[in-house]
């Protein structure tokens, strides 16, 4: 386990699938005709999970993290089948709160950028004491 420090980086890469597209909608949500491109919620999910994975490497057993805020811009569309890479960097560590710079890229360049904040939690509170 390593200490969480400003400047630490982590990245992930995926290939956009149909389930990640803006036009792939849960039937419980309002139906609307949207283009078949990488959705903003999918991009945000990738950013959050990439940050969580970086934190996981630094947390002691029994600790995890939850998202607190997301402030991102989705700048460009990415079609199904294209690669997306997410880069995150710790911008600030303040007690149990960690702030990240987040960026997402596809084969044409930057598609999303912003800030994500997470907080360290005790997993037992959410998953029970036998984790």
BAZA-117039 format. One record per residue: x, y negated, z of N, C-alpha, C in turn. Coordinates in nm, 2 decimals, decimal comma. Layout:
# BAZA-117039
<n.c1 = X; n.c2 = Y; n.c3 = Z; ca.c1 = X; ca.c2 = Y; ca.c3 = Z; c.c1 = X; c.c2 = Y; c.c3 = Z>
...
This chain:
# BAZA-117039
<n.c1 = 0,08; n.c2 = 0,12; n.c3 = 0,00; ca.c1 = 0,00; ca.c2 = 0,00; ca.c3 = 0,00; c.c1 = 0,09; c.c2 = -0,12; c.c3 = 0,00>
<n.c1 = 0,05; n.c2 = -0,22; n.c3 = -0,08; ca.c1 = 0,13; ca.c2 = -0,35; ca.c3 = -0,09; c.c1 = 0,05; c.c2 = -0,46; c.c3 = -0,04>
<n.c1 = 0,12; n.c2 = -0,57; n.c3 = 0,00; ca.c1 = 0,05; ca.c2 = -0,69; ca.c3 = 0,05; c.c1 = -0,01; c.c2 = -0,77; c.c3 = -0,07>
<n.c1 = -0,14; n.c2 = -0,81; n.c3 = -0,05; ca.c1 = -0,20; ca.c2 = -0,89; ca.c3 = -0,15; c.c1 = -0,14; c.c2 = -1,03; c.c3 = -0,15>
<n.c1 = -0,09; n.c2 = -1,08; n.c3 = -0,27; ca.c1 = -0,02; ca.c2 = -1,20; ca.c3 = -0,28; c.c1 = -0,06; c.c2 = -1,28; c.c3 = -0,40>
<n.c1 = -0,06; n.c2 = -1,41; n.c3 = -0,39; ca.c1 = -0,08; ca.c2 = -1,50; ca.c3 = -0,51; c.c1 = 0,01; c.c2 = -1,46; c.c3 = -0,62>
<n.c1 = -0,04; n.c2 = -1,45; n.c3 = -0,74; ca.c1 = 0,04; ca.c2 = -1,42; ca.c3 = -0,85; c.c1 = 0,04; c.c2 = -1,28; c.c3 = -0,90>
<n.c1 = -0,02; n.c2 = -1,19; n.c3 = -0,81; ca.c1 = -0,03; ca.c2 = -1,05; ca.c3 = -0,85; c.c1 = -0,13; c.c2 = -1,04; c.c3 = -0,97>
<n.c1 = -0,10; n.c2 = -0,95; n.c3 = -1,06; ca.c1 = -0,18; ca.c2 = -0,93; ca.c3 = -1,18; c.c1 = -0,22; c.c2 = -0,79; c.c3 = -1,20>
<n.c1 = -0,33; n.c2 = -0,77; n.c3 = -1,28; ca.c1 = -0,38; ca.c2 = -0,64; ca.c3 = -1,31; c.c1 = -0,45; c.c2 = -0,65; c.c3 = -1,44>
<n.c1 = -0,45; n.c2 = -0,55; n.c3 = -1,53; ca.c1 = -0,54; ca.c2 = -0,56; ca.c3 = -1,65; c.c1 = -0,60; c.c2 = -0,42; c.c3 = -1,68>
<n.c1 = -0,71; n.c2 = -0,43; n.c3 = -1,75; ca.c1 = -0,78; ca.c2 = -0,31; ca.c3 = -1,80; c.c1 = -0,81; c.c2 = -0,33; c.c3 = -1,95>
<n.c1 = -0,84; n.c2 = -0,22; n.c3 = -2,01; ca.c1 = -0,88; ca.c2 = -0,23; ca.c3 = -2,15; c.c1 = -0,99; c.c2 = -0,13; c.c3 = -2,18>
<n.c1 = -1,08; n.c2 = -0,17; n.c3 = -2,26; ca.c1 = -1,20; ca.c2 = -0,08; ca.c3 = -2,29; c.c1 = -1,22; c.c2 = -0,09; c.c3 = -2,44>
<n.c1 = -1,31; n.c2 = 0,00; n.c3 = -2,49; ca.c1 = -1,37; ca.c2 = -0,02; ca.c3 = -2,62; c.c1 = -1,51; c.c2 = -0,04; c.c3 = -2,60>
<n.c1 = -1,57; n.c2 = -0,14; n.c3 = -2,67; ca.c1 = -1,71; ca.c2 = -0,18; ca.c3 = -2,65; c.c1 = -1,80; c.c2 = -0,07; c.c3 = -2,71>
<n.c1 = -1,89; n.c2 = -0,02; n.c3 = -2,63; ca.c1 = -1,99; ca.c2 = 0,08; ca.c3 = -2,67; c.c1 = -2,13; c.c2 = 0,02; c.c3 = -2,68>
<n.c1 = -2,22; n.c2 = 0,09; n.c3 = -2,73; ca.c1 = -2,36; ca.c2 = 0,05; ca.c3 = -2,75; c.c1 = -2,42; c.c2 = 0,00; c.c3 = -2,62>
<n.c1 = -2,39; n.c2 = 0,07; n.c3 = -2,51; ca.c1 = -2,45; ca.c2 = 0,04; ca.c3 = -2,38; c.c1 = -2,40; c.c2 = -0,09; c.c3 = -2,33>
<n.c1 = -2,30; n.c2 = -0,15; n.c3 = -2,38; ca.c1 = -2,24; ca.c2 = -0,28; ca.c3 = -2,34; c.c1 = -2,29; c.c2 = -0,40; c.c3 = -2,42>
<n.c1 = -2,38; n.c2 = -0,37; n.c3 = -2,52; ca.c1 = -2,42; ca.c2 = -0,48; ca.c3 = -2,61; c.c1 = -2,53; c.c2 = -0,56; c.c3 = -2,56>
<n.c1 = -2,54; n.c2 = -0,68; n.c3 = -2,60; ca.c1 = -2,65; ca.c2 = -0,77; ca.c3 = -2,56; c.c1 = -2,79; c.c2 = -0,72; c.c3 = -2,60>
<n.c1 = -2,80; n.c2 = -0,65; n.c3 = -2,71; ca.c1 = -2,93; ca.c2 = -0,60; ca.c3 = -2,75; c.c1 = -2,97; c.c2 = -0,46; c.c3 = -2,69>
<n.c1 = -2,88; n.c2 = -0,41; n.c3 = -2,60; ca.c1 = -2,91; ca.c2 = -0,29; ca.c3 = -2,52; c.c1 = -2,98; c.c2 = -0,33; c.c3 = -2,39>
<n.c1 = -3,11; n.c2 = -0,32; n.c3 = -2,38; ca.c1 = -3,18; ca.c2 = -0,38; ca.c3 = -2,27; c.c1 = -3,25; c.c2 = -0,27; c.c3 = -2,18>
<n.c1 = -3,24; n.c2 = -0,29; n.c3 = -2,05; ca.c1 = -3,32; ca.c2 = -0,20; ca.c3 = -1,96; c.c1 = -3,47; c.c2 = -0,22; c.c3 = -1,99>
<n.c1 = -3,55; n.c2 = -0,12; n.c3 = -2,00; ca.c1 = -3,69; ca.c2 = -0,13; ca.c3 = -2,03; c.c1 = -3,77; c.c2 = -0,21; c.c3 = -1,92>
<n.c1 = -3,71; n.c2 = -0,22; n.c3 = -1,80; ca.c1 = -3,78; ca.c2 = -0,30; ca.c3 = -1,70; c.c1 = -3,76; c.c2 = -0,45; c.c3 = -1,71>
<n.c1 = -3,66; n.c2 = -0,49; n.c3 = -1,80; ca.c1 = -3,64; ca.c2 = -0,63; ca.c3 = -1,81; c.c1 = -3,72; c.c2 = -0,68; c.c3 = -1,93>
<n.c1 = -3,74; n.c2 = -0,81; n.c3 = -1,94; ca.c1 = -3,81; ca.c2 = -0,87; ca.c3 = -2,06; c.c1 = -3,74; c.c2 = -0,83; c.c3 = -2,19>
<n.c1 = -3,82; n.c2 = -0,79; n.c3 = -2,29; ca.c1 = -3,77; ca.c2 = -0,75; ca.c3 = -2,42; c.c1 = -3,75; c.c2 = -0,88; c.c3 = -2,50>
<n.c1 = -3,63; n.c2 = -0,89; n.c3 = -2,56; ca.c1 = -3,60; ca.c2 = -1,00; ca.c3 = -2,65; c.c1 = -3,50; c.c2 = -0,95; c.c3 = -2,75>
<n.c1 = -3,51; n.c2 = -1,01; n.c3 = -2,87; ca.c1 = -3,42; ca.c2 = -0,96; ca.c3 = -2,98; c.c1 = -3,29; c.c2 = -1,04; c.c3 = -2,97>
<n.c1 = -3,18; n.c2 = -0,97; n.c3 = -2,93; ca.c1 = -3,05; ca.c2 = -1,02; ca.c3 = -2,92; c.c1 = -2,95; c.c2 = -0,96; c.c3 = -3,01>
<n.c1 = -2,84; n.c2 = -1,02; n.c3 = -3,05; ca.c1 = -2,74; ca.c2 = -0,96; ca.c3 = -3,14; c.c1 = -2,67; c.c2 = -0,85; c.c3 = -3,08>
<n.c1 = -2,62; n.c2 = -0,76; n.c3 = -3,16; ca.c1 = -2,55; ca.c2 = -0,64; ca.c3 = -3,11; c.c1 = -2,40; c.c2 = -0,67; c.c3 = -3,09>
<n.c1 = -2,37; n.c2 = -0,75; n.c3 = -2,99; ca.c1 = -2,24; ca.c2 = -0,79; ca.c3 = -2,95; c.c1 = -2,22; c.c2 = -0,77; c.c3 = -2,80>
<n.c1 = -2,09; n.c2 = -0,76; n.c3 = -2,76; ca.c1 = -2,05; ca.c2 = -0,74; ca.c3 = -2,62; c.c1 = -2,13; c.c2 = -0,84; c.c3 = -2,53>
<n.c1 = -2,20; n.c2 = -0,80; n.c3 = -2,43; ca.c1 = -2,29; ca.c2 = -0,89; ca.c3 = -2,35; c.c1 = -2,21; c.c2 = -0,96; c.c3 = -2,25>
<n.c1 = -2,26; n.c2 = -1,07; n.c3 = -2,21; ca.c1 = -2,19; ca.c2 = -1,15; ca.c3 = -2,10; c.c1 = -2,20; c.c2 = -1,07; c.c3 = -1,97>
<n.c1 = -2,31; n.c2 = -1,00; n.c3 = -1,93; ca.c1 = -2,30; ca.c2 = -0,92; ca.c3 = -1,81; c.c1 = -2,20; c.c2 = -0,81; c.c3 = -1,81>
<n.c1 = -2,18; n.c2 = -0,75; n.c3 = -1,93; ca.c1 = -2,08; ca.c2 = -0,64; ca.c3 = -1,94; c.c1 = -1,94; c.c2 = -0,70; c.c3 = -1,93>
<n.c1 = -1,91; n.c2 = -0,82; n.c3 = -1,98; ca.c1 = -1,78; ca.c2 = -0,89; ca.c3 = -1,97; c.c1 = -1,76; c.c2 = -0,92; c.c3 = -1,82>
<n.c1 = -1,86; n.c2 = -0,97; n.c3 = -1,75; ca.c1 = -1,85; ca.c2 = -1,01; ca.c3 = -1,61; c.c1 = -1,82; c.c2 = -0,88; c.c3 = -1,53>
<n.c1 = -1,89; n.c2 = -0,77; n.c3 = -1,56; ca.c1 = -1,87; ca.c2 = -0,65; ca.c3 = -1,49; c.c1 = -1,73; c.c2 = -0,60; c.c3 = -1,50>
<n.c1 = -1,67; n.c2 = -0,61; n.c3 = -1,62; ca.c1 = -1,53; ca.c2 = -0,57; ca.c3 = -1,65; c.c1 = -1,44; c.c2 = -0,66; c.c3 = -1,56>
<n.c1 = -1,46; n.c2 = -0,79; n.c3 = -1,56; ca.c1 = -1,38; ca.c2 = -0,88; ca.c3 = -1,48; c.c1 = -1,39; c.c2 = -0,85; c.c3 = -1,33>
<n.c1 = -1,51; n.c2 = -0,83; n.c3 = -1,28; ca.c1 = -1,52; ca.c2 = -0,79; ca.c3 = -1,14; c.c1 = -1,45; c.c2 = -0,66; c.c3 = -1,10>
<n.c1 = -1,47; n.c2 = -0,56; n.c3 = -1,19; ca.c1 = -1,41; ca.c2 = -0,43; ca.c3 = -1,15; c.c1 = -1,26; c.c2 = -0,43; c.c3 = -1,17>
<n.c1 = -1,21; n.c2 = -0,51; n.c3 = -1,26; ca.c1 = -1,06; ca.c2 = -0,53; ca.c3 = -1,27; c.c1 = -1,00; c.c2 = -0,59; c.c3 = -1,15>
<n.c1 = -1,07; n.c2 = -0,70; n.c3 = -1,10; ca.c1 = -1,03; ca.c2 = -0,76; ca.c3 = -0,97; c.c1 = -1,04; c.c2 = -0,66; c.c3 = -0,85>
<n.c1 = -1,15; n.c2 = -0,59; n.c3 = -0,85; ca.c1 = -1,17; ca.c2 = -0,49; ca.c3 = -0,74; c.c1 = -1,06; c.c2 = -0,38; c.c3 = -0,74>
<n.c1 = -1,02; n.c2 = -0,34; n.c3 = -0,86; ca.c1 = -0,91; ca.c2 = -0,24; ca.c3 = -0,87; c.c1 = -0,78; c.c2 = -0,29; c.c3 = -0,82>
<n.c1 = -0,75; n.c2 = -0,42; n.c3 = -0,85; ca.c1 = -0,62; ca.c2 = -0,48; ca.c3 = -0,80; c.c1 = -0,63; c.c2 = -0,48; c.c3 = -0,65>
<n.c1 = -0,74; n.c2 = -0,53; n.c3 = -0,59; ca.c1 = -0,75; ca.c2 = -0,54; ca.c3 = -0,45; c.c1 = -0,74; c.c2 = -0,40; c.c3 = -0,38>
<n.c1 = -0,80; n.c2 = -0,30; n.c3 = -0,45; ca.c1 = -0,80; ca.c2 = -0,16; ca.c3 = -0,39; c.c1 = -0,66; c.c2 = -0,11; c.c3 = -0,36>
<n.c1 = -0,56; n.c2 = -0,15; n.c3 = -0,45; ca.c1 = -0,42; ca.c2 = -0,11; ca.c3 = -0,43; c.c1 = -0,36; c.c2 = -0,17; c.c3 = -0,31>
<n.c1 = -0,42; n.c2 = -0,27; n.c3 = -0,26; ca.c1 = -0,36; ca.c2 = -0,34; ca.c3 = -0,14; c.c1 = -0,44; c.c2 = -0,32; c.c3 = -0,01>
<n.c1 = -0,55; n.c2 = -0,26; n.c3 = -0,02; ca.c1 = -0,63; ca.c2 = -0,25; ca.c3 = 0,10; c.c1 = -0,61; c.c2 = -0,12; c.c3 = 0,18>
<n.c1 = -0,61; n.c2 = -0,12; n.c3 = 0,31; ca.c1 = -0,60; ca.c2 = 0,00; ca.c3 = 0,39; c.c1 = -0,72; c.c2 = 0,09; c.c3 = 0,38>
<n.c1 = -0,70; n.c2 = 0,21; n.c3 = 0,42; ca.c1 = -0,81; ca.c2 = 0,31; ca.c3 = 0,42; c.c1 = -0,93; c.c2 = 0,25; c.c3 = 0,49>
<n.c1 = -1,05; n.c2 = 0,27; n.c3 = 0,44; ca.c1 = -1,17; ca.c2 = 0,23; ca.c3 = 0,50; c.c1 = -1,22; c.c2 = 0,08; c.c3 = 0,46>
<n.c1 = -1,13; n.c2 = 0,02; n.c3 = 0,38; ca.c1 = -1,16; ca.c2 = -0,12; ca.c3 = 0,34; c.c1 = -1,20; c.c2 = -0,12; c.c3 = 0,19>
<n.c1 = -1,28; n.c2 = -0,21; n.c3 = 0,15; ca.c1 = -1,32; ca.c2 = -0,22; ca.c3 = 0,01; c.c1 = -1,34; c.c2 = -0,37; c.c3 = -0,02>
<n.c1 = -1,41; n.c2 = -0,40; n.c3 = -0,13; ca.c1 = -1,44; ca.c2 = -0,54; ca.c3 = -0,16; c.c1 = -1,57; c.c2 = -0,56; c.c3 = -0,23>
<n.c1 = -1,63; n.c2 = -0,67; n.c3 = -0,21; ca.c1 = -1,75; ca.c2 = -0,71; ca.c3 = -0,28; c.c1 = -1,74; c.c2 = -0,85; c.c3 = -0,35>
<n.c1 = -1,81; n.c2 = -0,86; n.c3 = -0,46; ca.c1 = -1,80; ca.c2 = -0,99; ca.c3 = -0,53; c.c1 = -1,88; c.c2 = -1,10; c.c3 = -0,45>
<n.c1 = -1,83; n.c2 = -1,22; n.c3 = -0,45; ca.c1 = -1,89; ca.c2 = -1,33; ca.c3 = -0,38; c.c1 = -1,94; c.c2 = -1,44; c.c3 = -0,48>
<n.c1 = -1,87; n.c2 = -1,46; n.c3 = -0,59; ca.c1 = -1,91; ca.c2 = -1,56; ca.c3 = -0,69; c.c1 = -1,84; c.c2 = -1,53; c.c3 = -0,82>
<n.c1 = -1,90; n.c2 = -1,57; n.c3 = -0,93; ca.c1 = -1,85; ca.c2 = -1,56; ca.c3 = -1,06; c.c1 = -1,87; c.c2 = -1,70; c.c3 = -1,13>
<n.c1 = -1,77; n.c2 = -1,75; n.c3 = -1,19; ca.c1 = -1,79; ca.c2 = -1,88; ca.c3 = -1,27; c.c1 = -1,70; c.c2 = -1,86; c.c3 = -1,39>
<n.c1 = -1,77; n.c2 = -1,81; n.c3 = -1,50; ca.c1 = -1,70; ca.c2 = -1,77; ca.c3 = -1,62; c.c1 = -1,77; c.c2 = -1,83; c.c3 = -1,74>
<n.c1 = -1,70; n.c2 = -1,85; n.c3 = -1,85; ca.c1 = -1,75; ca.c2 = -1,89; ca.c3 = -1,98; c.c1 = -1,73; c.c2 = -1,77; c.c3 = -2,08>
<n.c1 = -1,83; n.c2 = -1,74; n.c3 = -2,15; ca.c1 = -1,82; ca.c2 = -1,64; ca.c3 = -2,26; c.c1 = -1,80; c.c2 = -1,72; c.c3 = -2,39>
<n.c1 = -1,69; n.c2 = -1,71; n.c3 = -2,45; ca.c1 = -1,65; ca.c2 = -1,80; ca.c3 = -2,55; c.c1 = -1,67; c.c2 = -1,75; c.c3 = -2,69>
<n.c1 = -1,66; n.c2 = -1,62; n.c3 = -2,71; ca.c1 = -1,67; ca.c2 = -1,56; ca.c3 = -2,84; c.c1 = -1,74; c.c2 = -1,42; c.c3 = -2,84>
<n.c1 = -1,80; n.c2 = -1,38; n.c3 = -2,95; ca.c1 = -1,86; ca.c2 = -1,25; ca.c3 = -2,96; c.c1 = -1,77; c.c2 = -1,14; c.c3 = -3,00>
<n.c1 = -1,80; n.c2 = -1,02; n.c3 = -2,95; ca.c1 = -1,72; ca.c2 = -0,90; ca.c3 = -2,99; c.c1 = -1,81; c.c2 = -0,79; c.c3 = -3,03>
<n.c1 = -1,80; n.c2 = -0,74; n.c3 = -3,15; ca.c1 = -1,88; ca.c2 = -0,63; ca.c3 = -3,20; c.c1 = -1,85; c.c2 = -0,49; c.c3 = -3,13>
<n.c1 = -1,95; n.c2 = -0,40; n.c3 = -3,14; ca.c1 = -1,93; ca.c2 = -0,27; ca.c3 = -3,10; c.c1 = -1,81; c.c2 = -0,20; c.c3 = -3,16>
<n.c1 = -1,73; n.c2 = -0,12; n.c3 = -3,09; ca.c1 = -1,62; ca.c2 = -0,05; ca.c3 = -3,14; c.c1 = -1,49; c.c2 = -0,12; c.c3 = -3,13>
<n.c1 = -1,49; n.c2 = -0,25; n.c3 = -3,09; ca.c1 = -1,37; ca.c2 = -0,33; ca.c3 = -3,08; c.c1 = -1,31; c.c2 = -0,32; c.c3 = -2,94>
<n.c1 = -1,18; n.c2 = -0,34; n.c3 = -2,92; ca.c1 = -1,12; ca.c2 = -0,33; ca.c3 = -2,79; c.c1 = -1,13; c.c2 = -0,47; c.c3 = -2,72>
<n.c1 = -1,15; n.c2 = -0,46; n.c3 = -2,59; ca.c1 = -1,15; ca.c2 = -0,58; ca.c3 = -2,50; c.c1 = -1,05; c.c2 = -0,55; c.c3 = -2,39>
<n.c1 = -0,97; n.c2 = -0,65; n.c3 = -2,36; ca.c1 = -0,87; ca.c2 = -0,64; ca.c3 = -2,25; c.c1 = -0,90; c.c2 = -0,75; c.c3 = -2,15>
<n.c1 = -0,90; n.c2 = -0,71; n.c3 = -2,03; ca.c1 = -0,92; ca.c2 = -0,81; ca.c3 = -1,92; c.c1 = -0,79; c.c2 = -0,82; c.c3 = -1,84>
<n.c1 = -0,75; n.c2 = -0,95; n.c3 = -1,81; ca.c1 = -0,64; ca.c2 = -0,98; ca.c3 = -1,73; c.c1 = -0,68; c.c2 = -1,06; c.c3 = -1,61>
<n.c1 = -0,64; n.c2 = -1,02; n.c3 = -1,49; ca.c1 = -0,68; ca.c2 = -1,09; ca.c3 = -1,37; c.c1 = -0,55; c.c2 = -1,12; c.c3 = -1,29>
<n.c1 = -0,55; n.c2 = -1,24; n.c3 = -1,22; ca.c1 = -0,44; ca.c2 = -1,28; ca.c3 = -1,14; c.c1 = -0,49; c.c2 = -1,34; c.c3 = -1,01>
<n.c1 = -0,43; n.c2 = -1,30; n.c3 = -0,90; ca.c1 = -0,47; ca.c2 = -1,36; ca.c3 = -0,77; c.c1 = -0,43; c.c2 = -1,51; c.c3 = -0,77>
<n.c1 = -0,53; n.c2 = -1,60; n.c3 = -0,75; ca.c1 = -0,50; ca.c2 = -1,74; ca.c3 = -0,74; c.c1 = -0,49; c.c2 = -1,79; c.c3 = -0,60>
<n.c1 = -0,56; n.c2 = -1,72; n.c3 = -0,51; ca.c1 = -0,56; ca.c2 = -1,76; ca.c3 = -0,37; c.c1 = -0,60; c.c2 = -1,65; c.c3 = -0,28>
<n.c1 = -0,54; n.c2 = -1,64; n.c3 = -0,16; ca.c1 = -0,58; ca.c2 = -1,54; ca.c3 = -0,06; c.c1 = -0,60; c.c2 = -1,62; c.c3 = 0,07>
<n.c1 = -0,73; n.c2 = -1,62; n.c3 = 0,12; ca.c1 = -0,76; ca.c2 = -1,70; ca.c3 = 0,24; c.c1 = -0,84; c.c2 = -1,61; c.c3 = 0,33>
<n.c1 = -0,77; n.c2 = -1,55; n.c3 = 0,43; ca.c1 = -0,83; ca.c2 = -1,45; ca.c3 = 0,52; c.c1 = -0,88; c.c2 = -1,33; c.c3 = 0,44>
<n.c1 = -1,01; n.c2 = -1,30; n.c3 = 0,45; ca.c1 = -1,07; ca.c2 = -1,19; ca.c3 = 0,38; c.c1 = -1,12; c.c2 = -1,23; c.c3 = 0,24>
<n.c1 = -1,10; n.c2 = -1,35; n.c3 = 0,20; ca.c1 = -1,15; ca.c2 = -1,40; ca.c3 = 0,07; c.c1 = -1,03; c.c2 = -1,41; c.c3 = -0,03>
<n.c1 = -1,06; n.c2 = -1,36; n.c3 = -0,15; ca.c1 = -0,96; ca.c2 = -1,36; ca.c3 = -0,26; c.c1 = -1,02; c.c2 = -1,42; c.c3 = -0,38>
<n.c1 = -0,94; n.c2 = -1,52; n.c3 = -0,44; ca.c1 = -0,99; ca.c2 = -1,59; ca.c3 = -0,56; c.c1 = -0,90; c.c2 = -1,55; c.c3 = -0,68>
<n.c1 = -0,96; n.c2 = -1,51; n.c3 = -0,79; ca.c1 = -0,89; ca.c2 = -1,47; ca.c3 = -0,91; c.c1 = -0,91; c.c2 = -1,56; c.c3 = -1,03>
<n.c1 = -0,81; n.c2 = -1,57; n.c3 = -1,11; ca.c1 = -0,83; ca.c2 = -1,62; ca.c3 = -1,25; c.c1 = -0,85; c.c2 = -1,50; c.c3 = -1,33>
<n.c1 = -0,96; n.c2 = -1,51; n.c3 = -1,42; ca.c1 = -1,00; ca.c2 = -1,39; ca.c3 = -1,50; c.c1 = -1,00; c.c2 = -1,44; c.c3 = -1,65>
<n.c1 = -0,95; n.c2 = -1,35; n.c3 = -1,73; ca.c1 = -0,95; ca.c2 = -1,38; ca.c3 = -1,88; c.c1 = -0,98; c.c2 = -1,25; c.c3 = -1,95>
<n.c1 = -1,06; n.c2 = -1,26; n.c3 = -2,06; ca.c1 = -1,09; ca.c2 = -1,14; ca.c3 = -2,14; c.c1 = -1,06; c.c2 = -1,17; c.c3 = -2,28>
<n.c1 = -1,00; n.c2 = -1,08; n.c3 = -2,35; ca.c1 = -0,95; ca.c2 = -1,09; ca.c3 = -2,49; c.c1 = -1,00; c.c2 = -0,98; c.c3 = -2,58>
<n.c1 = -1,03; n.c2 = -1,01; n.c3 = -2,70; ca.c1 = -1,05; ca.c2 = -0,90; ca.c3 = -2,80; c.c1 = -0,94; c.c2 = -0,91; c.c3 = -2,90>
<n.c1 = -0,95; n.c2 = -0,84; n.c3 = -3,01; ca.c1 = -0,85; ca.c2 = -0,84; ca.c3 = -3,11; c.c1 = -0,83; c.c2 = -0,98; c.c3 = -3,18>
<n.c1 = -0,92; n.c2 = -1,07; n.c3 = -3,16; ca.c1 = -0,91; ca.c2 = -1,20; ca.c3 = -3,22; c.c1 = -0,87; c.c2 = -1,31; c.c3 = -3,12>
<n.c1 = -0,85; n.c2 = -1,28; n.c3 = -2,99; ca.c1 = -0,81; ca.c2 = -1,37; ca.c3 = -2,90; c.c1 = -0,90; c.c2 = -1,38; c.c3 = -2,78>
<n.c1 = -0,89; n.c2 = -1,50; n.c3 = -2,71; ca.c1 = -0,97; ca.c2 = -1,52; ca.c3 = -2,58; c.c1 = -1,12; c.c2 = -1,52; c.c3 = -2,61>
<n.c1 = -1,19; n.c2 = -1,44; n.c3 = -2,53; ca.c1 = -1,34; ca.c2 = -1,43; ca.c3 = -2,54; c.c1 = -1,41; c.c2 = -1,48; c.c3 = -2,42>
<n.c1 = -1,34; n.c2 = -1,48; n.c3 = -2,30; ca.c1 = -1,40; ca.c2 = -1,52; ca.c3 = -2,18; c.c1 = -1,29; c.c2 = -1,56; c.c3 = -2,08>
<n.c1 = -1,33; n.c2 = -1,66; n.c3 = -1,99; ca.c1 = -1,23; ca.c2 = -1,71; ca.c3 = -1,90; c.c1 = -1,31; c.c2 = -1,77; c.c3 = -1,78>
<n.c1 = -1,24; n.c2 = -1,77; n.c3 = -1,66; ca.c1 = -1,31; ca.c2 = -1,83; ca.c3 = -1,54; c.c1 = -1,24; c.c2 = -1,79; c.c3 = -1,41>
<n.c1 = -1,33; n.c2 = -1,79; n.c3 = -1,31; ca.c1 = -1,28; ca.c2 = -1,77; ca.c3 = -1,17; c.c1 = -1,38; c.c2 = -1,66; c.c3 = -1,11>
<n.c1 = -1,32; n.c2 = -1,57; n.c3 = -1,03; ca.c1 = -1,41; ca.c2 = -1,47; ca.c3 = -0,96; c.c1 = -1,35; c.c2 = -1,47; c.c3 = -0,82>
<n.c1 = -1,45; n.c2 = -1,46; n.c3 = -0,72; ca.c1 = -1,41; ca.c2 = -1,45; ca.c3 = -0,58; c.c1 = -1,46; c.c2 = -1,32; c.c3 = -0,52>
<n.c1 = -1,38; n.c2 = -1,26; n.c3 = -0,44; ca.c1 = -1,42; ca.c2 = -1,13; ca.c3 = -0,37; c.c1 = -1,39; c.c2 = -1,14; c.c3 = -0,22>
<n.c1 = -1,46; n.c2 = -1,06; n.c3 = -0,14; ca.c1 = -1,43; ca.c2 = -1,05; ca.c3 = 0,00; c.c1 = -1,40; c.c2 = -0,91; c.c3 = 0,04>
<n.c1 = -1,31; n.c2 = -0,90; n.c3 = 0,13; ca.c1 = -1,27; ca.c2 = -0,76; ca.c3 = 0,19; c.c1 = -1,39; c.c2 = -0,72; c.c3 = 0,29>
<n.c1 = -1,43; n.c2 = -0,60; n.c3 = 0,28; ca.c1 = -1,53; ca.c2 = -0,54; ca.c3 = 0,37; c.c1 = -1,49; c.c2 = -0,41; c.c3 = 0,43>
<n.c1 = -1,56; n.c2 = -0,37; n.c3 = 0,54; ca.c1 = -1,54; ca.c2 = -0,24; ca.c3 = 0,59; c.c1 = -1,64; c.c2 = -0,15; c.c3 = 0,52>
<n.c1 = -1,59; n.c2 = -0,05; n.c3 = 0,45; ca.c1 = -1,67; ca.c2 = 0,04; ca.c3 = 0,38; c.c1 = -1,78; c.c2 = 0,11; c.c3 = 0,47>
<n.c1 = -1,74; n.c2 = 0,14; n.c3 = 0,59; ca.c1 = -1,83; ca.c2 = 0,21; ca.c3 = 0,68; c.c1 = -1,96; c.c2 = 0,14; c.c3 = 0,70>
<n.c1 = -1,96; n.c2 = 0,01; n.c3 = 0,69; ca.c1 = -2,08; ca.c2 = -0,07; ca.c3 = 0,71; c.c1 = -2,18; c.c2 = -0,04; c.c3 = 0,59>
<n.c1 = -2,13; n.c2 = -0,01; n.c3 = 0,47; ca.c1 = -2,21; ca.c2 = 0,01; ca.c3 = 0,36; c.c1 = -2,23; c.c2 = 0,16; c.c3 = 0,32>
<n.c1 = -2,14; n.c2 = 0,24; n.c3 = 0,36; ca.c1 = -2,14; ca.c2 = 0,38; ca.c3 = 0,32; c.c1 = -2,15; c.c2 = 0,48; c.c3 = 0,43>
<n.c1 = -2,17; n.c2 = 0,43; n.c3 = 0,55; ca.c1 = -2,17; ca.c2 = 0,51; ca.c3 = 0,67; c.c1 = -2,03; c.c2 = 0,54; c.c3 = 0,73>
<n.c1 = -2,03; n.c2 = 0,59; n.c3 = 0,85; ca.c1 = -1,90; ca.c2 = 0,61; ca.c3 = 0,92; c.c1 = -1,82; c.c2 = 0,73; c.c3 = 0,87>
<n.c1 = -1,88; n.c2 = 0,82; n.c3 = 0,79; ca.c1 = -1,81; ca.c2 = 0,94; ca.c3 = 0,75; c.c1 = -1,75; c.c2 = 0,93; c.c3 = 0,61>
<n.c1 = -1,69; n.c2 = 0,81; n.c3 = 0,57; ca.c1 = -1,64; ca.c2 = 0,80; ca.c3 = 0,44; c.c1 = -1,50; c.c2 = 0,85; c.c3 = 0,43>
